[in-house]
Amino acid sequence: MDKKNFKYLFGPVPSRRLGRSLGVSPIPPKTCNFSCIYCQLGRTTNFTNKREEFYPVEEIVAELTQALEQNIDIDYITIVGDGEPTLYKKLGTLISEIKKLSTKPVAIITNGALLYQKEVRTDLLEADVVMPTLDAFEANMFRAINRPHKELELNKIIQGMKTFREEYRNQIWMEVMLVKDLNDSSKTLKEIKKLIDFLEVDKTFINIPIRPPAEKWVKMPTQDRLLTAMKILGAESIFHYDEISIESVDSKADPETKILDITQRHPLREEQVFSLFPDFSEEQVLQILQKMENKGILELRIYNKKRFWEVPKEKK
Ligand code: SF4
């Protein structure tokens, strides 16, 4: 493989739900119809509810073809994006083309908000797993946590998810992001569970804001609350395992490029940066990080008593 730095691909990243997942991002950074308080990408800068072909689908497919020719060891190809991937207008074509290139299952991580649109539901029909999010059961809570685009209403979104369930034969795995004191009470969880049952999803997963969130006041629920939530929702948790180690798809890239490739998308815990470079000592990696911090392209943030490295917001 040449030293080309992939524009649309990242990973493979280990994921509890998806094994080794090769990420495909078809949208520009921070393009979303939500601006969730817990978003690890920071506040949404390109706030839109309009679907567009942000990049030519042929370019994305060409990159994927090049990556797959290297026989990378992966379990899933995951369309995820630095924002909301269903905003990509050629999503249906992209999924069809991926299916021609690979026999690996295709997953989509989405906030699910656009499932009320028939064209979005149709685009997703060929996917193997669709992973939407539901963090609230009523409009005020929805607005407080997800801060949606003004065209979006919770009732309409839930109805869209229900229609999708009726039309779609493959797996729907719901994710609920829990935020301390906002949606982690037993009363709220029971209401969310009613909606999950109504939507007849195949699995439910709980996530928590483990990485530095968009709003500094966002907190993770307590361990007790998490255990209660898992019981009430009949859900598994995903937050232990997705964080363990990480690697860059471009194995020959220089260390700074490798680190930036991932931190452009989300902050990295310091241990994860170490795991990117198994041949380097921790001191050597720290020197690289320090150099990047001195150049102003990376900054250190302490969150939940852990050290995270991220690209300064103004540089994203
Ligand atoms: S968490 Fe997802 S849905 Fe929410 S603002 Fe970030 S990218 Fe958008």
Residues whose N, C-alpha, C, O or C-beta is under 5 A from the ligand:
A	BS01	SF4	C32 F34 S35 C36 C39 D82 G83 E84 N111
